[in-house]
């Protein structure tokens, strides 16, 4: 390292400067805006500072700038620094509904050349880099949410510096973190969509400045800061049940193969007959997954989330049969969709029910009943073993979204997943919660991270899914990773991904007869067995 301290931050009358790795990275003019009730916030005389004070803290220094706003009774900027991080936020006094938080409205002067998009999309590590002249939006996507952090790189510099969005528990009432380039500068914005109500004193979400050896190390340090500060809770994965470690068979793509042969719909093949056939086929291939995932749509209605009796005349019989084979049964679960729910259990958007509402007492009671029916071994229940949670990113968003309680965005998503998790664990403590989240605020939610969808026309399954796996490791450490179904567009891409799966996480198979683009031969099945054997040996060595 080039300096004794990884990060130094120098505060001046109207700005502060961030230095790391022997270089000056950012000079940040402090004026920032807290817009409310349709009006833009500005400081009097363009950030006239009426008082500036500094004080020592346990970690370093706190600097407070006092200014005056056209919208708020009083306003302060606060910068807290330590050897390895700095935190900047705004404090306002007054009343109103916050529309947006705009950091550094006059633009950050910088030496950064480009930045990494720490999201799950169809890009590998190299192609995820963007020049600083290109805007960025971190929001709900394949990872819902991803880490709200932009790792920046500088040419001819040995390290990186990240700028991340940090929030206290209960303060995640947003879903986007925007990077906005200006001429020779940039700024950041957090849309709050009028969903944050201020009455008295309010502390904004914070910007974190953190150094790292590369982009993934920045994300790791961003996550660790939340755990160390007590703003997020960690989870202990050292005693995860053995069956959670896979391998996994998911029937989604084979549902498509059956549909193609029978002329039915893909969702229509999520039935007992199809899955009994798949189970037998696994036996014939001498493939022994630890779990079989029943995919979309085994439910009669998405909102009520109980088995369709026409498709599943006896789900309990199927589950019991799989248990005898040493396999658990995990159910695909669609988030938010209100099909079959009464209005009092739904989120409202302009007087229209638009999603199941985890803040509704009636829906909370329903969720507990659903979990009992699906997971319990009581008579009349299904005795299943967990959930693959999908579409969590497809939640109601916008200014006019109204749950029963004033909760919005990522905060509402946390409430939804926590309700599902706690309701499931109350029935079956080892019920598996598989979901696609990648932010420290959700460390206490996920038992297993799913890498999510892959476009079949791509030919880079190990690279794309490997990038997502590295992000998940940076955020959660040793959490189990469901590598998901990928690489089915060509036999070569499929086989490359088979070889990579044991290195990335848990091998996951979506196909039994072929991928829809090619039909399996004996060598393909042998390679699947070889992949699973390699993984079993890795797990045994780690035990």
N, C-alpha and C positions, 0 to 999 in steps of 0.2 A: 504494500500500500504506500501511496505517495505522501500521506500525512498521518499524524498520530490520530486525528479525529476523522472519521469517515465523512462527516457532514459539518459544515460551518455555515451559519446564517447570520448576516450582519444587518441590523435594523437601522434605518435612517428615518428622517422626518416624514417622508411620503412613500417609502418603499422598503423592501428588504432584498438582499442578494443571497442566493444559494450557491455554495461552492462545495465541490466534492472531487476526489481523484486528482487533486492538484489543479483543477480548472474551475472557472466561473461558468455556471450553467444558466441560471435564470436571475433576472432582475425584475421584481414584481411590484409595480405601482399598486399600493394597497387598496385604492378605491374600488369597492364592490357594491353591488346593488341587491336589495331585497325588494323586488317588485310586489305590489299588492293591489287587489281590488281593481285590476285593469289599468293601473297607473305605473309608470316607470320611476324607480327610485334613483335620485341623484344627490350627491353631497353639495352643500352650499359652497360656492366659489371653487368648485371642482376639487373637492377633498381638502378643504381648509382644516388643518389639524389644530384643535383648540387646546389639546393637552396630550402629552406623550409621557408615559411612565414605564419604567422597567424595574423588575424585581427578580430575585433569585428564587428558584424552585428546587425541588428534590432532584429533578433531572437536568436542569440547566437554567434557562432564563425565560421569563414571560414579559412580553412587550404589549402594552395596550395603547392604542391610538383613539382619542375621543374626537368625534366629528359631529356634524349636524346634517340631518336629512330633510328633504322636502316632504317625506311621507311619515316619518317616525318621530316620536317625541324625543328620543335620544338614540345614539348609535355609536358602537365601538368596534374596532378591529382588534383582534387578539392573535398574537403569534407566540407559540410555545416551542422551545427548542431543546434538543438533547444532542448527544454525540452522534446518534445514528438516525435521527428523524427530526422533522419540524412539523408543526400543526398550525394551520391558519384558519380562522373562522370569524364570523360576524355575529355581533350581539345587538339586538334592537329592542326598543321599549315602546309599547303602544298596542294598538288593536288592528286587526284586519286579517284577510285571507291571502296567503302568500302565493303568488303566481309563479315566480321563478327566483332562483338564486344565481346571480351572475358575478363570478369571481374575476377580478382584475380587468375592469371594463376598458381601461386604456391600453391593455395589451402587455403581455410579458415579453421583455427583450431576452433573447436566448442565444445559445450556441449549439442547440440540439439539431441534429441533421434529420433524424427520422424517429419513429416510435413504433412499438409493437402493439398490435390489436390482440389483447389477451381474451379472445372469445373463441367459441366453437363454431367454425364455419368451414368451408371447403378450401382450406389453404394449409400448406405446410409451414414450417418455421420460417423459411426464407421468404416466402411470398406473403407472410403476415405483416411484414414491415411496410410502413407508409411514410412517405416524405412528410415533413412538417407542414407543407403547403396543402395537404389534403385533410378535409374534416374527418372527424371520427365520432361514432356514437356507440357507446357501450350500453346495451339494453337487453331485455329479455329475448332469448333466442334458443338455440339448441341447448345452451346452458342457461337456465333460468332460475337465478341470475348468474352471470359470470363475475369474476373479480372486477370491481369498478376501479380500475387502475390502468394508467398509461405509462409503461416503461419507455423512457427516452434514451436514445443513443447519441453519442457525439463522435465524429470522425477523429481518428488518431488519439482516442482516449481509452484507457484500460478498463473503465467501468461504466455503469449506467446510473441514471437517476430516474425514479418513478414519481409520478404525481397521481395520488389515489384519493378517492372519495371515502370518507369515514363517517360513520353515524353511530350514535348511541342506541341502545335497545329502545325500541318504540319510535325511532326517528327515521325509519326507512320508508317514508311515505313518498317515494319516487320510484321511477323505473328506468330513467335515462341519466347518463352522465356524458355530456357533450364536450368534445374538443373542437374549438372554432378558430381556425387560422385567420389572422389579419395580415395586412401588409407588413412584412418583416417582424411579426409578433404573433401571439395567440392568447386566447382566454378560454375559460371554462364556464359551462352553464349546467344547472340542475333544474329542469322543469318540475314544478310542484303542483301545477294545474289547479290552483285554488283549493287544494285539499288539505292544506295546513292552516289551522286557525291559531292566531296569536292573540293572547289576552294578557298583557303585562310584559314580562321579560321573556325573550326567546333567543336561544342560542342556535345558530345554523348548523347544518352539517359542515364537516371540516375537509380541508385539503391536506393530505399528508405528503411530505417530501421525504423520500427514502432512497438511499444508495443501494446498488446491487452489482454483482459481478457480471450479470447478464439479465435479460428480460425475465426469465423464470425465477431468478434469485430475487429480483425486485418484487414479483408477485408473492414469493415465499415470505419475504420480510414484511410486505403489506399485510399478509394474513397473520403472521406471528405478532405483529403490533397489536392487532385486535384481540388476540388471545391474551397477550401479556397485560394489556390495559384493562382487561376484564369487560371489554365491550362485546365480546363474543365468547361463547362457551365451547370448549373442545370436547371431543368424544374419545373414549378409550376403546381401541379396536383389538387389543391384545387377547381378548377372550371371545372373539366372534365364534359363533357355532360353526362346526366343521362344514355343515351342508351349505352354508352361505358361500363357500369358496369354490363351488361349482365342480365341473363344467356345467354350462347352461344350455338347454335346448328351448328355443322359442318358436312357436308354430306359425308366426305371421306369414312368412314367405311361402311356407308349404301350403298354407290356406290358399294362396294364390295359385299354386300348382294344381291343387284339387279343383279349384273353381274353373281353371282353364280346361280341365278334362271333362267336367260335368256341365259346363255352361252356366253355373251359378255365380253368385257374387263372392268376392273375397271375404267380406265380413260375414256373409252367410255361412261360410265354412268353419266359423268358430263354434263348432257344435260337438257333441259328445261322440258321434260316430267318427268324425274326422280325427279327433284327438286319440281315440282308442286305436285307430289305424296307425297314427304316428307313433304311438307308444309301442305297438307291435313291431313297427319298422325299425325303431331304435334297437329293440331286442335282437332282431334278425341281423343287424349290422354289428352286434356286439359293442354297441355304444351305450355307456351308462352315465348319463348326466345326473347331477345331484338334484336337479329340479327341472320341471317342465313348465313353461310359461304359456298360459292360455291367453291368446291375444284378442283383438277387436273383431267382433262384438259378441261376447258371450252373454251380455246383459240384455234384459228385456227393454230397459230404458237406461240411458246413461246416468240420469240424475238419481234414480232410485237404486241403481247398482245392485240388482239381484238377478240371479240366473234366469234366462229366458226358458220357460218350461218346455217350449217346443224344440229348442236346440239342446237343452240339457234336462232330459226327463229325470236324471238321477246323478247330479254332480257329486254327491257324497259317495256313491258307489265308485265313480271314477277315481276320486281322491283316495279312497281306501285301497283301491287296487294299485295305485301308484306308490302308496306308502309301503305296501308289501314288496314292491320291487326295489325299495330303497330310494325312491324319488319323492321329492316334495312338489307341491302344486302351487304355483304363483300366478296370480291373476293380474292381467293388464287392467289398469284403472284410468278412466278418462276424467281429468280434472275439469271443474267449473261448469261443464255443459248441463243446462237445467232441465233436460228432457224428463218429463214426468213429475216435476216438483211443483208444489203450489207456490203462489206468489210470496207468501210470508217466509219462505225458505230461500228466497232469491235476492240477489243484488238488483237494484233498479237502475235503469238508464232511460231518462226521459219517460218515466211512467211505464216502462216495459221491463219485464223480467229478463235479465241477460246473463245470469250465472248463479250457481249455488253460492250461498253466503255463509262462510264460517263464523260470522258474528251473529247469525240468527240462532236463537235458542232452540227453535224447532228443528233447524237443520242439524245443529249439534246433537240433539237427541236422535235424529234419524241416522246420523253417522255412527253413533254408538250401536244402534240396532243393526245397521248394515254389517259392521265389523263382527258383531256376535254371530249373525247368520252365516257369514262367509268363513269365519275362522274357528268357531267353537266346535268341539267334538260332541256337543249335546245332541240329543235326538232332534232331527229335523234341520240340523245345520250342516254346512258343507265340509268343515274340517280342513280348509285350505291353509296355506302357510305363509302368505305374504302378498306383496303388490309391486308391480312394475308401474310406476306412476308416470303418465304421459300427459302432454298438452298443458303442463303447469304454466308454460309461458303464454298460453292463449287466454289470458284473464281479462275481465272487463277493465278498460282504462279510459281516462279522459276526465274532463272537468265535471261532467254531469253524472258520473258513476256514484251511486249512493248505496253502500251497505247499511245494515242496521246500526252499526257503530261507525264512528268517523275514522276509519282505517283505510289506507290506500296503498296501491303499488306493491313493492317488495314486502312491506309490512303486512299487507293483506295475504300475500302468498305465503308468508311465514305462518300466519294464523291458520291458513287452510291445511298446509302440510303438517303442522303440529297437531291440529285436531285429528287428522287421519292417523298419524303415528301414535299418539297417545291412546286413541280409541282402539287401535289394533293391538298395541302392546298390553292393554288392560285385559284383553281376551287371551292372547297367546304371546308371552314375553319374547319368544324367539322368532316372531313374525318378521319377515324380511321387508325392509323399506328400500326399494330400488328406485332412484330418481336421478334426473339430470340437473343437479345444482353444482355450483362451483364458486361459492363465496363463503367466507368464514362464518357469516351469520347463520348458515344452514348446517354447520358441522354437527350440531346436536340432532339433526333431522335424519340424515342419510346413513343407512347401513352399507349401501353399495352405490357407487356412482356409475351411471350408464353413459357411454360415450355418444350415444344418439345416432341420428340418421346419416346415411352416406348415399350420395347420388351414384346410381349404377353406371353412368357413362364415364365416371372418373376412373383413373388407373393408378391411384396413389393411396390405396387403403392403409398400408402400414404407416406412411408418412402423415396423413391427415389424422388418423385415429391416434397415432403416436403423439402428435402435437397436443391433442385434447387430453390424453393421459398425463402428459407432463404438466399441463396446467392443473389437473386434478391433484396430482402429487404435490405441487407447489402450495396448494391451498390446504389440503387435508393430510398430507404425509402418507401414512401407511394404510389408508382406506382401501377397501376392496373395489376393484374396477371391473365392471361388465363391459367387455370389449365390443359387444353388439355385433349385428350382422352387417358385414361389409365385403366389398370386393367381388360381388357376384356378376359383374358385367362381362368379365372374361375369365377363362380358367386360370390364366397366369396371375391376374390380380387376386383372385380368390386364393390361390395356393400361396402367394406371397404373404397374404394376410394370415392364413393358417399358421405359417411359420413364425410370424411376428406375435401372434396372440399370447402365447405363454410368457413372453417378455413384457408385454404391456399390462396384463391383468388376467382375468378369467376368460378362457376360451368360450365363445358363444356361437352356437350354430342355429341358423334360421332355415336351412334347407335340408331335405332328405333325398329327393329324387333329382334335383337340379335347381338351377337358379332362375329359370325362365329364359336365360340367355344361352345356357348349355346344359346338357344332361350329364349327371354324374356317371363316371365309370368306376370300375373296381379300384383303380389307383387313387381316385379322389377319396373314396371311403377309407382306404388304407391310410392316406395322409391325415384324414380327420382323426383316426384312431391314434396315429403317431403323435399328432399335436396334443391330444388329450393325455397320452402317456407321458410325454415330455413335461406337461404341466403338472401331472400327478407326482412325478419325480421331484420337480422343483418345490412343490408344497411339502413333500415328505422331508426334503433336505432342510427346509426352513422351520419345520416343527421341532 
